[in-house]
Amino acid sequence: MNYKYSTQLRSIISLGSIITALVIWEIIASKGILVKNFPGSFETIKSLIWWISDPFFDNGPNDLGIGTNLLISLRRVLIGYSLAILFAVPLGVLMGMSKMAESSINPFVQLLKPVSPLAWLPVGLFVFRNSEITGIFVIFITSIWPTLINTSFGVSTINPDYLNVSRSLGTSKIKTITKVILPAIMPNILAGMRISMGTAWLVIVAAEMLLGTGIGYFIWNEWNNLSLTNIFVAIIIIGSAGIILDQIFSILQNKFDYSS
């Protein structure tokens, strides 16, 4: 099948599935199949249009536009995520190149990797006494692991011929890392970064429910206001932002896909 028509067909199928889901959602809500007063898709879309018509208003800390809250969350994610990548890539390269370093660091990776992000919240609040820094810390400590593990794996599985040629030419270790190892493992790094970004975006929404600002706090605030419709609006915004972030990394991965 022609690629152009294949892409168009996928788009039509995706659009059709979304419309079908919205219709089913509206029927379930209008008939009270789940619970009474459950917001329908039409009501949610109407509310979504209202929120995005003026997304950046600021009437105080408990009355911010959904766009303002989204930008607050994105700022925290960007800072915490960037710090995680700055630590994860060099540390992953070190673990991949040195068995001793891997044996020393890997136990901590395996110990801390499964810890829930919410478990780090009280630790961050106690240490930093600042909700903004705590949010960034939680993003950092939970998003570092996928990139670290993928980078280490990429280095450990690199073609030995690359390193042998580099060694025979008398290339320094720094040049070997920057000119040979990093370009060779870029697909692994980007795959880890993509997973880390998904983790960071997932974590910040949960963490912000206790931090006082951001899209996560918006959900918590609307729950206190008993507005399930606005909660669904936030879910749509969060999902849409997550799709955009994931697609950015998908494009980057395709650019560094050496298999094609």
Helices and strands as residue ranges (DSSP letters): H 3-31, H 41-53, H 66-97, H 99-112, H 117-128, H 131-156, H 160-168, H 173-176, I 177-181, H 182-208, H 215-224, H 228-255
